[in-house]
């Protein structure tokens, strides 16, 4: 299973959710494509909620415009 790192590209405050540039999470995915694009990004959304307690879906940041995803392994 591939390992991905998802990182916030720019700081933003939307709908009461604060995202800081550089916040990152690691996601192990069952899929071999960008986890941000699979199942509405639920794996990445859940990882940010688990690690930082922020809802990137509520912040309208579930997009490659706001989150950079890189395959690590």
C-alpha positions in Angstrom: 0.0 0.0 0.0 1.4 3.4 -1.0 2.2 6.1 1.5 1.4 9.7 0.7 2.2 13.1 2.4 -0.5 15.8 2.2 0.7 19.3 2.9 -1.3 22.6 3.1 0.1 25.0 0.5 -1.2 28.4 1.9 -2.5 29.6 5.2 -6.2 30.4 5.2 -9.2 31.0 7.5 -12.5 29.8 6.0 -15.8 29.0 7.8 -14.0 29.3 11.2 -11.4 26.7 10.2 -7.7 27.9 10.3 -5.2 26.1 8.1 -1.5 27.0 8.4 1.0 26.6 5.5 3.1 23.5 6.1 0.6 21.5 8.1 1.0 17.9 6.8 -0.2 14.4 7.4 0.8 11.0 6.1 -1.8 8.8 4.6 -1.6 5.1 3.8 -4.0 4.5 0.9 -5.5 1.3 -0.5 -5.5 3.0 -3.9 -2.6 3.7 -6.2 -3.7 7.2 -7.1 -3.8 10.5 -5.3 -5.9 10.0 -2.1 -7.2 13.5 -2.4 -9.0 12.5 -5.6 -10.4 9.1 -4.4 -13.7 8.9 -2.5 -13.9 12.6 -2.1 -10.6 12.7 -0.2 -12.0 11.0 2.9 -8.6 9.5 3.8 -7.0 12.9 3.8 -9.9 14.6 5.5 -9.9 12.0 8.3 -6.1 12.3 8.7 -6.2 16.1 9.2 -9.1 15.7 11.7 -7.2 13.0 13.6 -3.8 14.8 13.7 -4.9 18.5 14.0 -8.6 18.4 14.8 -9.4 20.6 11.7 -12.0 19.8 9.1 -10.5 20.6 5.7 -13.8 19.8 4.1 -15.6 22.5 6.1 -12.7 24.9 5.1 -13.4 24.0 1.4 -9.8 22.9 1.0 -10.2 19.4 -0.4 -8.5 20.3 -3.6 -5.1 20.2 -5.2 -5.2 24.0 -5.2 -4.9 24.0 -1.4 -3.3 20.6 -0.6 -0.2 19.2 -2.1 0.0 15.4 -2.2 3.3 13.6 -2.7 3.9 9.8 -2.9 6.5 8.9 -0.3 6.7 5.1 -0.7 
